[in-house]
């Protein structure tokens, strides 16, 4: 899985966030499928952010900055915060736990604020017959509060653990193509990236 594609000043910088930190998670092969599917594009620069690699506690400083984060927390933020700030768009890969998205994902979101503002956010969800769309709908409310712009269409994988091979080929053959351009970034200050809306990503159906 490409953690970071070669930098290109003309490419759209997209951070792909693996939202689950649970053992045995399906998020890794799903993310690999996604990055393999779009990694060949020269107009997108991918940076995969794996929440499982971040040591961010649930206790946070108050508005006055106190108590100050521990050295380990500051080190984790020094790694991930600039990457989120540099991203011009996000793709959040998420399962659904108990009708919601993972607490680890909410923790990463809450540790940041300006990094999300005025940026488009797309979703790749995976799970059972519902494709875990309830998690996505709740994330839309969270990101709206952070002044981010969520993309209406969602990639939803139904039961990927039974269909997604190591290379993701079986799902890839059944998934509609990614839009040629993330046109919505033009709404976020990137006038030079303006382009008409491309055909939307279709939700993957279960076995069809």
C-alpha positions in Angstrom: 0.0 0.0 0.0 1.5 3.3 -1.0 1.8 5.4 2.1 2.9 8.4 0.2 3.0 9.0 -3.5 5.9 11.2 -4.9 5.2 14.9 -4.5 3.9 16.9 -7.4 3.2 20.6 -7.0 0.3 20.3 -9.5 -1.3 17.3 -7.9 -4.2 17.4 -5.4 -2.9 16.5 -1.9 -5.3 13.9 -0.5 -4.9 12.4 3.0 -6.4 8.9 3.3 -7.3 8.2 6.9 -7.6 4.6 8.1 -10.3 5.2 10.8 -10.1 1.9 12.7 -7.4 0.8 15.2 -9.0 -2.5 16.1 -7.1 -5.7 15.9 -7.8 -7.8 12.8 -9.4 -4.8 11.1 -10.5 -4.9 7.5 -9.5 -1.3 7.1 -6.0 -2.1 5.9 -7.0 -4.2 2.8 -9.8 -1.8 2.0 -7.4 1.2 2.1 -5.0 -0.8 0.0 -7.7 -1.4 -2.5 -8.6 2.3 -2.7 -5.0 3.5 -2.9 -4.2 0.9 -5.6 -7.3 2.0 -7.5 -6.3 5.7 -7.6 -2.6 5.6 -7.0 -1.7 5.6 -10.7 -3.3 9.0 -11.2 -0.9 11.9 -11.7 -3.3 14.5 -10.5 -3.6 13.1 -7.0 -0.9 12.8 -4.3 -1.8 10.4 -1.6 -0.7 10.3 2.0 -2.1 7.4 4.1 -2.6 8.3 7.8 -3.1 5.2 9.9 -4.7 6.0 13.3 -3.3 2.8 14.7 0.2 4.3 14.4 -0.8 7.4 16.4 -0.5 7.6 20.2 -3.2 10.2 20.9 -4.8 10.0 24.4 -8.5 10.8 24.9 -7.6 13.4 27.6 -7.0 16.8 26.0 -5.9 20.2 27.2 -8.5 22.9 27.9 -8.9 26.0 25.9 -6.1 27.6 27.8 -3.7 24.8 26.7 -3.5 23.2 30.1 -2.5 20.7 31.1 0.1 20.6 28.4 0.2 17.4 26.4 2.8 14.8 27.4 6.0 14.6 25.3 4.7 11.4 23.5 1.5 13.2 22.6 3.4 16.2 21.3 5.6 13.9 19.2 2.5 12.3 17.7 0.9 15.6 16.9 4.1 16.9 15.4 3.9 14.0 12.9 0.2 14.0 12.0 -0.9 17.6 12.4 1.3 19.0 9.6 0.2 16.2 7.3 -3.5 17.0 7.9 -2.8 20.7 7.4 -1.0 20.1 4.2 -3.8 18.0 2.7 -6.2 19.7 0.4 -8.8 17.0 0.7 -9.5 13.8 2.7 -10.8 10.3 2.2 -11.9 8.7 5.4 -12.0 4.9 5.4 -14.3 3.8 8.2 -16.2 0.8 9.5 -19.2 1.1 11.8 -19.1 0.1 15.5 -22.5 0.0 17.3 -24.2 2.2 14.8 -21.4 4.8 14.8 -17.9 5.4 13.7 -14.8 4.3 15.7 -13.9 6.3 18.8 -10.3 6.3 17.5 -11.4 8.3 14.5 -13.4 10.8 16.6 -10.3 11.2 18.8 -8.1 12.2 15.8 -10.8 14.6 14.6 -11.2 16.3 18.0 -7.4 16.8 18.4 -7.6 19.1 15.3 -9.7 21.9 14.1 -8.3 24.3 11.5 -6.8 21.3 9.6 -10.3 20.2 8.5 -11.7 23.6 7.7 -12.9 24.4 4.1 -11.7 21.1 2.7 -13.7 18.4 0.9 -14.0 15.0 2.6 -15.0 11.8 0.9 -15.8 8.5 2.5 -15.1 4.8 1.9 -17.2 2.7 4.3 -17.2 -1.0 4.7 -19.3 -3.6 6.6 -22.3 -5.8 6.3 -25.4 -5.4 4.1 -25.8 -1.7 5.1 -22.2 -0.9 4.1 -21.9 1.0 7.4 -23.5 4.1 6.0 -24.8 5.1 9.4 -21.2 5.8 10.4 -20.8 8.0 7.4 -24.0 10.0 8.1 -22.8 10.7 11.6 -19.4 11.8 10.3 -21.1 14.3 8.0 -22.6 16.0 11.0 -19.2 16.1 12.8 -17.4 17.6 9.8 -20.1 20.1 9.2 -19.4 21.6 12.6 -15.7 21.8 11.6 -16.6 23.8 8.5 -15.5 21.0 6.2 -17.4 20.0 3.1 -18.4 16.3 2.8 -18.8 14.8 -0.7 -22.4 13.6 -1.2 -21.5 10.3 -2.9 -19.9 7.5 -0.9 -18.0 4.3 -1.8 -19.7 1.6 0.3 -18.3 -1.9 0.4 -20.7 -4.6 1.5 -19.1 -7.6 3.2 -15.6 -7.0 1.9 -14.0 -9.7 4.1 -15.6 -12.3 1.9 -14.8 -10.7 -1.4 -11.7 -8.5 -1.1 -8.6 -10.4 -2.1 -5.1 -9.4 -1.2 -4.9 -7.3 -4.4 -8.5 -6.0 -4.2 -9.1 -7.1 -7.8 -12.6 -8.7 -7.3 -14.0 -5.5 -5.8 -12.1 -3.3 -8.2 -13.8 -4.9 -11.2 -17.2 -4.1 -9.7 -16.6 -0.6 -8.6 -17.3 2.4 -10.8 -14.4 4.7 -11.6 -13.3 7.5 -9.4 -14.2 11.0 -10.8 -11.6 12.4 -13.0 -11.3 15.5 -10.9 -12.1 16.4 -7.3 -13.9 19.5 -8.5 -15.2 20.4 -5.1 -11.8 21.7 -4.0 -12.5 24.8 -6.1 -15.0 25.7 -3.5 -12.3 25.8 -0.9 -10.0 28.4 -2.3 -8.4 26.4 -5.1 -9.6 28.4 -8.0 -6.8 27.0 -10.2 -8.2 23.5 -9.7 -11.7 24.4 -10.8 -13.4 21.9 -13.2 -16.9 20.7 -13.9 -18.3 18.0 -11.7 -17.4 14.6 -12.9 -19.8 11.5 -12.8 -20.2 10.5 -9.1 -18.8 7.4 -7.5 -21.4 4.7 -7.4 -22.1 2.7 -4.3 -20.9 -0.9 -4.8 -23.8 -3.3 -4.6 -23.7 -6.6 -2.8 -22.7 -9.1 -5.5 -24.0 -7.0 -8.4 
